[in-house]
Amino acid sequence: MGSKVTVVRMLVPGSSQDPIELDVRHSGLRMNLVDRESIQALPDSWKEKGVYFLFGPGKEASSFRVYVGMAAIGTSSVVSRIRQHDKKKDWWNRALLVAHEANGFNGSEIGYLEGRFWNVLQNAVAAEVANQNEPGDDTLTSAEEDALERYVPPVMAALRAAGYSPDTIDQKSIKIAKTKRKYYGESVKDLINAGFLAPETKLESTRTGVAAKATVQPDGTLLVNDKVFHAVSPAAAEASGKQSEPGWDFWGAPSGTGELVSLFDLRELYRDSSGSAKAQTAHTSGPSPPSNKGTHTPKDFKPKRSTVTIKQLVDAELLKEDEKLMPKSANQKHRTATVNKDGTISFEGSTFTSPSTAAKKLLGYSVAGWGAWTVQRAGKPVLIDVLRKELEAES
């Protein structure tokens, strides 16, 4: 990767009772790093929406544990969420608070950034991500997501300056042999096994003007447009709409710089680390993973299945009886469902016990319902999955 420099100014007070301000000029963000024992002294200026990170010691000296959270719904604020975690999580000792300098983020934008930061840290060499479920918000348009990308590199730089390196495996080796274009037979599963790519990572198109995403499945397949692909090139062709597409160049994984590193470059690094002979047989024998976290031990990340129900959201007043659920899918916006007091969902003359069964009626095929329905909050559509994760964070 390149040697681009980001200037991060740290304003350190005379007492650890006060937060350290991290200033990345022209970033449009304000950030404070605060010790856990001092969070009660956080000023009222942090009673606003934003993203936060909780940090604690990792399992090894070279690693750290991190939780990525957000405050975006209702009366929650960054400072109130941090104080809730003070009562319910015992492993962390510092927090980084991130907000727009003019309080300009809405709930969907905050949700997107939370998921984007999580996606990077999932693949960071030193990070042990503590989130039990994948955060994020995909209700924004591609243009809106692109506009938010400017905020990712400054936050990654702030993490690095604070001593919590987001460096991914591609940043651990400067020399990448881009001229080697032999076919060795590696798969995405090989990259997962060797710790170069984490399951559930969101890949994006590296092509200018092509907005496409894929989710890395634990078995090495890619999920694109609700279709499963066993190879990267067919997945890229599906995403681009072309008959063929070189998938290893098309797909990019999150890098600790805040940008994307192509799967081609990750594959080259994997070949270099495995040795040419081992790389040529990787698809049959599989690589032996490195032995410690400092050389990127596989994370084997398996998101915990959520047990939150619609009834619990109603009881917690995050959803209301008779509130309307609207489809995320743009071409289904004219069809709405209704939340019932008992936690069931009424939709087009039928009653459903879960968002997924209601979504199947809506779309005609099985889909994860928590990501299929939205509610209106402050004039914006918010995924009910966001409400579910807020309730999980409070428990």
PyMOL commands that set and color helices and strands:
alter all, ss='L'
color gray80, all
select helices_A, chain A and resi 36-41+44-46+78-88+107-122+142-161+169-172+188-193+232-240+247-250+263-274+276-280+282-285+293-295+310-315+330-332+355-363+369-371+384-394
alter helices_A, ss='H'
color red, helices_A
select strands_A, chain A and resi 8-11+20-24+29-35+50-57+64-71+94-100+127-129+202-205+213-216+222-224+227-229+251-254+260-262+324-327+337-339+345-347+350-352+373-377+380-383
alter strands_A, ss='S'
color yellow, strands_A
deselect
rebuild
show_as cartoon
